[in-house]
Amino acid sequence: MRTTISRFLADRHGATAIEYGLIVAVLSLAVVAGVEGVKDALLNMFGYATTTLEQTGN
C-alpha cells in the first residue's frame, strides 16, 4: 500500500495535463473578452451607419 501511495505522489503526468487545462482556460477567457470588445465596436459602427443613412434619407 505504501509503495502505491508513494508512486502516486511521485507521478507528474496528471500535473502536466492540469497545467495545459489551466492554460486553455485562461486563453479561452481572453478570447471571449476580445470577442466582446469587437462585438461592441461593430454594433457602434453599424449603429452610426444606420443613423447617418436614416438622417440623409429623410
C-alpha positions in Angstrom: 0.0 0.0 0.0 2.8 2.4 0.8 4.5 1.8 -2.5 1.3 2.5 -4.3 0.8 5.8 -2.5 4.4 6.9 -2.9 4.2 6.0 -6.6 1.0 8.0 -7.0 2.5 11.1 -5.3 5.7 10.9 -7.4 3.7 10.6 -10.7 3.7 14.0 -12.5 1.8 13.1 -15.7 -1.5 14.5 -14.3 0.1 17.7 -13.3 1.1 18.4 -16.9 -2.5 17.8 -18.0 -3.8 20.2 -15.4 -1.3 22.8 -16.4 -2.4 22.6 -20.0 -6.0 22.7 -18.9 -5.4 25.9 -17.0 -3.6 27.5 -20.0 -6.5 26.6 -22.2 -9.0 28.1 -19.7 -7.0 31.4 -19.5 -6.7 31.7 -23.2 -10.4 31.0 -23.6 -11.3 33.8 -21.2 -9.0 36.1 -23.2 -10.7 35.2 -26.5 -14.2 35.7 -25.0 -13.1 39.1 -23.7 -11.7 40.1 -27.1 -14.8 39.0 -29.0 -17.0 41.1 -26.6 -14.9 44.1 -27.4 -15.1 43.5 -31.2 -18.9 43.0 -30.9 -19.4 46.3 -29.1 -17.2 48.1 -31.7 -19.2 46.5 -34.6 -22.5 47.4 -33.0 -21.4 51.0 -32.6 -20.1 51.2 -36.2 -23.3 49.8 -37.7 -25.5 51.9 -35.4 -23.7 55.0 -36.6 -24.0 54.0 -40.2 -27.7 53.3 -39.8 -28.3 56.6 -38.1 -26.4 58.5 -40.8 -28.3 56.8 -43.6 -31.7 57.5 -41.9 -30.8 61.2 -41.4 -29.7 61.7 -45.0 -32.7 59.8 -46.4 -35.3 62.0 -44.7 
